[in-house]
Every structure is written in C-alpha cells, then in structure tokens.
Amino acid sequence: MTFISFRRELLDKKLLKHSLLLNLKVGEILDIGGVKKRRGQFQIPSHLLPHWKTLNNDKKTCPDILCELPLIKASNESFEQILMTEVLEYVPELQTLIKECHRVLKNKGIITLSFPFLSPLHGDSHTDSLRLTHTYFEKLILPYFHVLEMSPMGGPLLVCFDAIKGEWITHGKNKWWQRLWWKQFSLFKHILMALDVYFFPNPKASTTGFWYVLKKI
C-alpha cells in the first residue's frame, strides 16, 4: 500500500488494533464520519457489519444515518460503542457533539476517537479548522466521560517528516526528485518510527495527534 504519511500509518495501526478488540464484543456500533469500504489498512470485520452503522453528511458514501454534526439522528442510549476518527477538527460546536455522543451511548458505553494536532497532511478542505491540545479536550469531556486510554500518535521526528511533505503538497511542489525522495524514504519508515519511539516515548508538545478511548459516566 502507498505510504501517505506517518499520521496515516499510526492511525491505521490503532484502527487495526481496535478492530481486534471489537472482534471480542458484540453490540451496536456507530461509526461517525465512517464509510463501509476500506479506510487505509482498516476494514470493518465482516461479522460486525450487521451491527455497524455509519454516520456521514455525504450521500455518496451511502451512510446508515445521513446528517450534519453536531446533532446525531439516533435514539437515546442506542449504541454500545462509537468510533469517531479524524472528525472533531471539522466540528466547531464540540461541546454539543460530545453531549450528543453521551446521549446516544448506552450506560458505560465506549467511544474511541482520534484528532490531529501537528499534522499538515490531514486537512482536505477549509472546514478542517480546529486543532486541540489533550488538556483542552479532556476539560471538554470531563462531565461526560472517563479517559481509559490517551495515546500521543508519534513524536517530533515523525512530525518533521510529515511537515516537509505537507509543505510540498500545499505549495504544489511535487517534482520528480521529491517523489523519488519520498518513495525511497518510505522504505525506511519502520526504522524512523522505531527511533521516534526510542527518543520520544511520550510526546505531548510535538505529536501528529491523539488517540482516546473513553467510557461514559
């Protein structure tokens, strides 16, 4: 599979691990911003498809629930789990969205989510306008959820290399030597990722983003 960015690599790893955990559980799952087709390396487990509902504002994705966030068109306490990756940065009314997630989750339900921090390669439109620190986000969710897991996604090394590629893309500089450099560099991505973990095991100030697992209070 084509190497896109370190942020995408890290997100795929988290999603694949999350799908293994989902294999152990059965219950209604709401995938906010999701689609039924493959995302990166992540594919919805086939036996969970009957329980997996997607929510999207794009008709072309044929979602189970077509609506605009922050409101969620679903009954109270109708889902055991929510998956919401790379969505918060598009929704200015974050407090309302968090309340809505709390409303549609069953008692002690789980929400798994991610959002970018220092990541220039995620945004695909002018609506991608928010970047959150982990401390600010945890203040927003404090009345509604307990934090079960918080993981920074990559450290300064990965941020730097994603930033270089992001600048090339932003300024339309995609020359042959840049494509060749990135293709060759991607062959050594696992080495750089290992070095990043070794030197920066718990980054906070410089990370591509954050991964959270939350439990409804």
C-alpha positions as CSV (number, residue, x, y, z in Angstrom):
1,M,0.0,0.0,0.0
2,T,1.2,3.5,-0.9
3,F,2.9,5.4,2.0
4,I,0.9,8.6,2.6
5,S,2.1,10.0,5.9
6,F,3.2,8.9,9.3
7,R,-0.1,10.1,10.7
8,R,-1.9,7.7,8.4
9,E,0.4,4.9,9.3
10,L,-0.2,5.4,13.0
11,L,-3.9,5.8,12.6
12,D,-4.1,2.5,10.6
13,K,-2.2,0.7,13.4
14,K,-4.6,2.0,16.0
15,L,-7.7,1.1,13.9
16,L,-6.4,-2.4,13.3
17,K,-5.7,-3.0,17.0
18,H,-9.2,-1.6,17.7
19,S,-10.8,-3.9,15.2
20,L,-9.3,-6.9,17.0
21,L,-10.8,-5.7,20.3
22,L,-14.2,-5.3,18.6
23,N,-14.0,-8.9,17.5
24,L,-14.4,-9.9,21.1
25,K,-17.6,-7.9,21.6
26,V,-21.0,-7.8,20.0
27,G,-23.2,-4.7,20.1
28,E,-24.4,-1.8,18.1
29,I,-21.5,0.4,16.8
30,L,-21.9,3.9,15.5
31,D,-19.0,5.0,13.1
32,I,-19.2,8.8,12.9
33,G,-17.7,10.1,9.7
34,G,-17.1,6.5,8.6
35,V,-17.8,4.5,5.4
36,K,-18.3,0.8,4.8
37,K,-15.4,0.5,2.5
38,R,-11.7,0.1,3.4
39,R,-10.0,3.0,5.1
40,G,-6.3,2.8,4.7
41,Q,-5.5,-0.7,6.1
42,F,-8.6,-0.8,8.2
43,Q,-11.6,-2.9,7.1
44,I,-14.7,-3.4,9.2
45,P,-14.8,-7.0,10.5
46,S,-17.3,-8.9,8.3
47,H,-19.2,-10.4,11.2
48,L,-19.8,-7.0,12.7
49,L,-21.3,-5.5,9.5
50,P,-24.9,-6.1,10.7
51,H,-24.2,-4.2,13.9
52,W,-22.1,-1.4,12.3
53,K,-23.9,1.8,11.5
54,T,-22.2,4.7,9.6
55,L,-23.0,8.3,10.0
56,N,-21.9,10.8,7.3
57,N,-23.1,14.0,5.7
58,D,-22.0,12.8,2.2
59,K,-24.8,11.0,0.3
60,K,-22.3,9.4,-2.0
61,T,-21.0,7.2,0.9
62,C,-24.5,5.8,1.4
63,P,-24.4,6.1,5.2
64,D,-26.9,4.4,7.5
65,I,-27.5,7.8,9.1
66,L,-27.3,10.9,6.9
67,C,-27.0,14.1,9.0
68,E,-24.9,17.1,9.8
69,L,-22.9,17.2,13.1
70,P,-23.0,18.2,15.9
71,L,-26.5,16.7,16.1
72,I,-26.9,12.9,15.8
73,K,-30.1,11.4,14.4
74,A,-30.4,8.5,16.8
75,S,-32.4,7.5,19.8
76,N,-31.1,7.8,23.4
77,E,-28.8,5.0,24.5
78,S,-28.9,3.1,21.2
79,F,-25.2,2.2,20.8
80,E,-22.7,0.3,22.8
81,Q,-19.7,1.9,21.1
82,I,-18.8,4.9,19.0
83,L,-15.9,5.1,16.6
84,M,-15.0,8.7,15.6
85,T,-11.6,9.2,13.9
86,E,-10.5,12.5,12.4
87,V,-13.8,14.2,12.8
88,L,-13.6,16.7,15.7
89,E,-11.5,19.1,13.8
90,Y,-14.4,19.7,11.4
91,V,-17.0,20.5,14.1
92,P,-16.8,23.9,15.8
93,E,-19.6,23.0,18.2
94,L,-17.5,20.4,20.0
95,Q,-19.5,20.6,23.3
96,T,-22.7,19.9,21.6
97,L,-21.2,16.9,19.7
98,I,-19.7,15.5,23.0
99,K,-23.2,15.8,24.6
100,E,-24.8,14.0,21.7
101,C,-22.3,11.1,21.8
102,H,-23.0,10.8,25.5
103,R,-26.8,10.8,24.8
104,V,-26.7,8.0,22.2
105,L,-24.3,5.8,24.1
106,K,-25.7,3.1,26.4
107,N,-24.7,3.1,30.1
108,K,-20.9,2.6,30.4
109,G,-20.6,2.7,26.6
110,I,-17.2,3.2,24.9
111,I,-16.2,5.9,22.5
112,T,-12.9,5.6,20.5
113,L,-11.7,8.7,18.7
114,S,-8.7,10.5,17.2
115,F,-7.9,14.0,16.2
116,P,-4.8,15.7,14.6
117,F,-2.5,18.1,16.4
118,L,0.6,19.0,14.5
119,S,-0.5,17.3,11.2
120,P,-0.4,19.3,8.0
121,L,-1.4,16.3,5.9
122,H,-4.9,15.5,7.2
123,G,-6.9,18.5,6.2
124,D,-8.8,18.1,2.9
125,S,-10.9,21.3,2.9
126,H,-11.3,24.7,4.5
127,T,-13.7,23.2,7.0
128,D,-10.8,21.3,8.7
129,S,-10.1,24.3,11.0
130,L,-9.6,23.0,14.6
131,R,-6.5,21.7,16.4
132,L,-6.9,20.6,20.1
133,T,-4.5,20.0,22.9
134,H,-5.1,17.0,25.0
135,T,-5.5,19.1,28.1
136,Y,-8.3,21.3,26.5
137,F,-10.0,18.2,25.1
138,E,-10.1,16.5,28.5
139,K,-11.7,19.6,30.1
140,L,-14.5,19.4,27.5
141,I,-15.3,15.7,28.1
142,L,-14.8,15.8,31.9
143,P,-18.5,15.9,32.9
144,Y,-19.4,13.1,30.5
145,F,-16.6,10.5,30.1
146,H,-13.8,8.8,31.9
147,V,-10.5,8.5,30.0
148,L,-9.5,4.9,29.7
149,E,-6.6,5.5,27.2
150,M,-4.8,8.5,25.9
151,S,-2.0,7.9,23.4
152,P,0.0,10.6,21.5
153,M,0.5,9.5,17.9
154,G,4.1,9.9,17.0
155,G,6.8,12.3,18.2
156,P,8.9,15.2,16.8
157,L,10.7,13.0,14.2
158,L,7.5,12.0,12.5
159,V,6.0,15.4,12.8
160,C,9.0,16.9,11.0
161,F,8.9,14.5,8.0
162,D,5.1,14.9,7.7
163,A,5.6,18.7,7.7
164,I,8.1,18.5,4.9
165,K,5.7,16.6,2.7
166,G,2.8,18.8,3.7
167,E,4.7,21.9,2.6
168,W,5.5,20.3,-0.8
169,I,1.8,19.4,-1.3
170,T,0.5,22.8,0.0
171,H,2.7,24.8,-2.4
172,G,2.1,22.4,-5.3
173,K,5.8,21.4,-5.4
174,N,5.7,17.8,-6.5
175,K,8.7,17.4,-8.7
176,W,10.2,14.2,-9.8
177,W,13.1,14.3,-7.3
178,Q,10.7,14.9,-4.4
179,R,8.6,11.9,-5.4
180,L,11.7,9.8,-5.7
181,W,13.0,11.1,-2.3
182,W,9.7,10.3,-0.6
183,K,9.4,6.8,-2.3
184,Q,12.9,5.9,-1.2
185,F,12.4,7.3,2.3
186,S,9.2,5.3,2.8
187,L,11.2,2.1,2.5
188,F,12.9,3.1,5.8
189,K,9.7,4.3,7.6
190,H,9.8,1.5,10.2
191,I,13.3,2.4,11.3
192,L,12.3,6.1,11.7
193,M,9.2,5.1,13.6
194,A,11.3,3.0,16.0
195,L,13.8,5.8,16.5
196,D,10.9,8.2,17.2
197,V,9.5,5.9,19.9
198,Y,13.0,5.3,21.4
199,F,13.9,9.0,21.7
200,F,10.4,10.4,22.3
201,P,8.4,7.7,24.1
202,N,5.7,10.0,25.5
203,P,5.4,13.2,23.3
204,K,2.9,15.9,24.2
205,A,4.2,19.1,22.7
206,S,5.1,17.7,19.3
207,T,2.9,14.9,18.0
208,T,0.8,14.3,14.9
209,G,-2.3,13.8,17.0
210,F,-4.0,12.0,19.8
211,W,-5.9,8.7,20.2
212,Y,-8.5,8.3,23.0
213,V,-10.7,5.6,24.5
214,L,-13.4,7.0,26.7
215,K,-16.1,5.4,28.9
216,K,-19.5,7.0,29.5
217,I,-20.1,8.3,33.0
